[in-house]
Amino acid sequence: MPPSREFTPLAIAVLTIPDTRRVDDDRSGQTLRELAVADGHHIADHRIVTDDRYAIRAVVSAWIAEPAVQAVICTGGTGFSERDVTPEAIEVLLDRTIPGFGERFRQLSAASVGSSTLQSRAMAGIANRTLVVALPGSTGACRDGWTGLLSEQLDVTHTPCNLAEGLRAR
């Protein structure tokens, strides 16, 4: 049996994609920040950018290069409208994708949105030992993604395995 581990807080950056939001009405970004802090993590940064693949890519790539950031969680831009470009913006930055993340997210969200979960392109991957996640922009989707996946996977004490162990140390 492996030795027990202690919880280690991570530094998480949150990016809200829909440019129709401002800090005072960014409910999905606020939900993610509150859930992360409630679980003992730290918010390293929070930004709101336009639905532009290059603007998204610029912010995410800067966070991936920043040693103090261990996880990046994006909210918004994962659907099928013309402006939904978050997966395309992020995927080229990843060293490895985590296909099971999107699969499991859609499985979890089916309980609340039914077949509409097919329109979610939630995804995750690793870049420079930093977890990068893209979730839909609704508060419900952010809550499902955090409580159903991220809360456990960003906790080094979760067994039999978790994503937190492979992230770079601060």
C-alpha positions in Angstrom: 0.0 0.0 0.0 1.5 3.4 -1.0 2.2 5.9 1.8 -0.6 8.4 2.6 -0.3 11.8 1.1 -1.3 15.2 2.4 -3.5 17.5 0.4 -1.4 20.1 -1.5 -3.2 23.2 -2.7 -2.7 24.0 -6.4 -2.4 27.4 -8.1 -5.3 27.6 -10.6 -5.8 30.2 -13.3 -9.4 30.7 -14.6 -10.2 32.1 -18.0 -13.7 33.2 -19.0 -14.1 33.1 -22.8 -17.4 34.8 -23.7 -16.6 38.4 -24.1 -20.2 39.3 -23.2 -19.1 38.9 -19.6 -17.5 41.4 -17.2 -15.9 40.6 -13.8 -19.1 41.7 -12.0 -21.4 39.3 -14.0 -19.0 36.4 -14.8 -21.0 33.8 -12.9 -19.2 30.7 -14.4 -15.7 32.1 -13.7 -16.9 33.1 -10.2 -18.3 29.6 -9.6 -15.0 27.9 -10.6 -13.0 30.3 -8.4 -15.3 29.7 -5.4 -15.3 25.9 -5.8 -11.5 25.8 -6.1 -11.0 28.0 -3.1 -13.6 25.9 -1.1 -11.5 22.8 -1.9 -8.3 24.5 -0.6 -6.7 25.7 -3.8 -5.4 29.2 -4.7 -6.5 31.3 -7.6 -3.3 32.5 -9.4 -5.1 34.6 -11.9 -8.5 35.3 -13.5 -9.2 36.9 -16.9 -11.9 37.4 -19.4 -11.1 37.4 -23.1 -12.9 37.7 -26.4 -14.1 34.6 -28.4 -10.9 34.8 -30.5 -8.7 31.7 -30.8 -5.5 33.9 -30.8 -6.6 35.9 -27.7 -7.4 32.7 -25.9 -4.2 31.0 -27.0 -2.1 34.0 -25.9 -3.5 34.0 -22.3 -3.4 30.2 -21.9 0.1 29.8 -23.4 1.4 32.5 -21.0 -0.1 30.6 -18.0 1.4 27.3 -19.3 4.8 29.0 -19.3 4.3 30.5 -15.9 5.9 28.3 -13.2 3.5 29.5 -10.5 0.4 28.2 -12.4 -0.3 24.5 -12.1 -3.8 24.3 -13.7 -5.7 26.4 -16.2 -9.5 26.2 -16.3 -11.3 27.8 -19.2 -15.1 28.4 -19.2 -17.0 29.1 -22.4 -16.6 28.7 -26.1 -17.0 24.9 -26.2 -20.2 24.6 -28.2 -20.8 24.6 -32.0 -21.5 28.2 -32.8 -19.2 30.1 -35.1 -17.7 31.9 -32.1 -17.0 28.7 -30.1 -13.3 28.2 -30.7 -11.9 27.3 -27.3 -11.0 23.7 -28.1 -9.3 24.7 -31.3 -7.4 27.5 -29.5 -6.2 25.2 -26.7 -5.6 21.9 -28.4 -2.5 23.0 -30.4 -0.8 24.0 -27.1 -1.2 20.6 -25.5 1.6 18.0 -25.1 -1.0 15.3 -24.4 -4.8 15.3 -24.5 -7.0 13.6 -21.9 -9.8 12.0 -24.0 -11.5 10.6 -21.0 -12.1 14.0 -19.5 -14.5 15.1 -22.2 -16.1 11.7 -22.3 -16.7 11.6 -18.6 -17.9 15.3 -18.5 -20.6 14.5 -21.1 -21.6 11.5 -19.2 -22.0 13.5 -16.0 -23.8 16.4 -17.6 -26.3 14.2 -19.3 -28.1 14.0 -16.0 -28.9 17.7 -16.1 -29.0 18.6 -19.8 -29.9 15.3 -21.4 -29.0 14.8 -25.1 -27.8 18.5 -25.3 -24.6 17.2 -23.8 -23.7 16.2 -27.3 -23.1 19.8 -28.1 -20.4 20.1 -25.4 -16.8 19.9 -26.6 -15.4 20.0 -23.1 -11.8 18.8 -23.1 -8.6 18.7 -21.2 -4.9 18.0 -21.6 -1.4 18.6 -20.2 1.1 21.2 -21.4 4.4 21.8 -19.7 3.2 19.8 -16.7 0.2 22.1 -16.4 -3.4 20.9 -16.6 -5.5 22.8 -19.2 -9.3 22.3 -19.1 -12.1 23.7 -21.2 -15.6 23.6 -19.8 -18.8 25.0 -21.1 -19.8 28.5 -20.0 -22.8 27.7 -17.8 -22.6 27.7 -14.1 -24.2 24.2 -14.0 -21.5 22.9 -16.4 -18.7 24.4 -14.3 -20.2 22.9 -11.2 -20.6 19.5 -12.8 -17.0 19.7 -14.1 -15.6 20.7 -10.8 -17.6 18.4 -8.5 -17.6 15.4 -10.9 -14.0 15.5 -12.1 -11.7 18.3 -11.0 -12.2 18.2 -7.3 -10.9 14.7 -7.1 -8.4 14.8 -9.9 -6.7 18.0 -8.5 -6.4 16.4 -5.1 -3.2 14.4 -4.6 -4.8 12.3 -1.9 -7.4 10.9 -4.3 -6.7 7.2 -5.1 -6.0 5.1 -7.0 -4.7 7.9 -9.2 -5.1 11.6 -9.9 -3.9 14.3 -12.2 -2.4 16.5 -9.5 0.6 14.2 -9.0 1.9 14.8 -12.5 1.6 18.6 -12.3 4.7 20.7 -11.8 5.6 21.9 -8.3 5.2 25.5 -7.5 
